[in-house]
Amino acid sequence: MDKTDLEILKILQKKARIPNVEVARTIGMAPSAILERIKKLEARGVIQGYEVRLNPEMFHCAMTAFINIRVSAPSLIQDTGKQLSEIEQVQEVHYLAGGDTLMAKVKTSGNKELESVIREQISSISAVTATRTSIALSTFKESAKIQLPDQI
């Protein structure tokens, strides 16, 4: 990866749907060269995918909750994380340092749906021994962007 790749990544993080021609114009290269570089970045796993960010309120899933999930044994963390990842309302799953704990970020329509997700889906996973939930009252920033260096 070189400085040009970093510039391409910075542009794509700002606007993933930007046409290659516009990226090429910004960087000063041919569109075909930009397309080839992007394909290589995708093939190497540097670019993992493209997503559309939707307004959760428009789809009745504006409640954000963070659920700490205690697992019965360290050997079950991996499998439990995979099972949590399969729950539709779960957006993120993280393994936390300092204990046999996972944290899931969940988006639901409200208290009833959140209770259902915790009781019927998360708590039904055999390795789950306890949960502790925090509900976000407001969200000031939510992003998947990564701070990129100016050069490598």
C-alpha positions as CSV (number, residue, x, y, z in Angstrom):
1,M,0.0,0.0,0.0
2,D,1.3,3.4,-0.9
3,K,0.3,7.1,-0.5
4,T,-2.0,6.9,-3.5
5,D,-3.9,3.9,-2.0
6,L,-4.2,5.9,1.3
7,E,-5.7,8.9,-0.7
8,I,-8.2,6.6,-2.4
9,L,-9.2,5.1,0.9
10,K,-9.7,8.5,2.5
11,I,-11.9,9.5,-0.4
12,L,-13.9,6.3,-0.3
13,Q,-14.5,6.6,3.5
14,K,-16.0,10.1,2.9
15,K,-18.2,9.0,0.1
16,A,-18.2,5.3,-0.9
17,R,-20.4,5.7,-3.9
18,I,-18.1,8.3,-5.5
19,P,-17.5,7.5,-9.2
20,N,-14.0,6.3,-10.1
21,V,-13.8,9.2,-12.6
22,E,-14.2,11.7,-9.7
23,V,-11.6,9.8,-7.6
24,A,-9.2,9.8,-10.6
25,R,-9.7,13.5,-11.1
26,T,-9.0,14.3,-7.5
27,I,-5.9,12.2,-7.4
28,G,-4.7,13.0,-10.9
29,M,-4.7,9.5,-12.3
30,A,-6.6,7.6,-15.0
31,P,-10.0,6.1,-14.0
32,S,-8.8,2.6,-15.1
33,A,-5.8,2.8,-12.8
34,I,-8.0,3.9,-9.9
35,L,-10.4,1.0,-10.6
36,E,-7.5,-1.5,-10.6
37,R,-6.2,-0.1,-7.3
38,I,-9.6,-0.4,-5.7
39,K,-10.0,-4.0,-6.9
40,K,-6.6,-4.9,-5.5
41,L,-7.5,-3.2,-2.1
42,E,-10.7,-5.3,-2.0
43,A,-8.9,-8.5,-3.0
44,R,-6.4,-8.0,-0.2
45,G,-9.1,-7.4,2.3
46,V,-8.2,-3.8,3.0
47,I,-11.7,-2.8,1.8
48,Q,-14.1,-5.2,3.4
49,G,-17.3,-3.9,1.8
50,Y,-19.7,-1.0,1.3
51,E,-22.7,-0.2,3.4
52,V,-25.6,2.2,3.2
53,R,-26.3,4.0,6.5
54,L,-30.0,4.3,7.0
55,N,-31.9,6.5,9.5
56,P,-33.0,4.1,12.2
57,E,-36.0,6.3,13.2
58,M,-37.5,5.8,9.7
59,F,-37.5,2.1,10.3
60,H,-38.7,2.0,13.9
61,C,-35.5,0.8,15.4
62,A,-34.1,4.0,17.0
63,M,-33.4,2.4,20.4
64,T,-29.7,1.6,20.8
65,A,-28.7,-0.7,23.7
66,F,-25.3,-2.1,24.7
67,I,-25.5,-5.5,26.3
68,N,-22.7,-7.0,28.4
69,I,-23.0,-10.7,28.2
70,R,-21.2,-13.0,30.6
71,V,-20.2,-16.4,29.2
72,S,-19.7,-19.5,31.4
73,A,-16.2,-20.4,30.1
74,P,-13.5,-18.8,28.0
75,S,-13.6,-21.7,25.6
76,L,-17.2,-20.7,24.7
77,I,-16.5,-17.1,23.8
78,Q,-15.9,-17.7,20.0
79,D,-19.0,-19.8,19.5
80,T,-21.2,-17.5,21.6
81,G,-19.9,-14.5,19.6
82,K,-20.9,-16.2,16.4
83,Q,-24.4,-17.1,17.7
84,L,-24.9,-13.5,18.9
85,S,-23.8,-12.3,15.4
86,E,-26.7,-14.2,13.9
87,I,-29.3,-12.2,15.8
88,E,-30.9,-9.7,13.4
89,Q,-31.0,-6.8,15.8
90,V,-27.4,-7.2,16.8
91,Q,-25.1,-4.8,14.9
92,E,-21.8,-5.4,16.6
93,V,-20.3,-8.0,19.0
94,H,-17.0,-7.4,20.8
95,Y,-15.0,-9.6,23.2
96,L,-14.0,-7.4,26.1
97,A,-10.8,-7.6,28.2
98,G,-11.0,-8.3,31.9
99,G,-13.4,-11.2,32.0
100,D,-15.4,-13.7,30.0
101,T,-17.6,-10.9,28.7
102,L,-18.9,-10.0,25.3
103,M,-20.6,-6.7,24.4
104,A,-23.3,-6.5,21.8
105,K,-24.7,-3.3,20.2
106,V,-28.4,-3.8,19.5
107,K,-30.9,-1.7,17.6
108,T,-34.6,-2.2,18.4
109,S,-37.9,-0.5,18.1
110,G,-38.3,-0.1,21.9
111,N,-38.4,-1.8,25.3
112,K,-40.6,-4.7,24.3
113,E,-38.5,-5.7,21.4
114,L,-35.3,-5.2,23.4
115,E,-36.7,-7.4,26.2
116,S,-37.7,-10.1,23.6
117,V,-34.2,-10.1,22.1
118,I,-32.5,-10.4,25.5
119,R,-35.0,-13.0,26.9
120,E,-35.7,-15.1,23.9
121,Q,-32.5,-14.9,21.9
122,I,-29.5,-13.9,23.9
123,S,-30.4,-15.6,27.2
124,S,-31.3,-18.8,25.3
125,I,-27.7,-19.3,24.2
126,S,-26.5,-22.0,26.5
127,A,-23.2,-20.4,27.4
128,V,-24.8,-17.1,28.5
129,T,-24.9,-16.8,32.3
130,A,-25.8,-13.2,32.7
131,T,-26.5,-9.9,30.9
132,R,-26.3,-6.3,31.8
133,T,-27.9,-3.7,29.5
134,S,-27.3,0.0,29.0
135,I,-29.6,2.0,26.9
136,A,-28.3,5.0,24.9
137,L,-30.5,8.1,25.4
138,S,-28.8,10.0,22.6
139,T,-26.2,9.3,20.0
140,F,-23.8,12.1,19.2
141,K,-21.5,10.2,16.8
142,E,-21.7,6.8,15.2
143,S,-19.2,5.8,12.5
144,A,-17.2,3.0,11.1
145,K,-14.5,5.3,9.7
146,I,-10.9,4.6,10.6
147,Q,-8.3,7.3,11.1
148,L,-5.8,6.9,8.3
149,P,-2.2,8.1,8.4
150,D,-1.0,10.7,5.8
151,Q,1.6,8.2,4.6
152,I,2.9,4.8,5.3
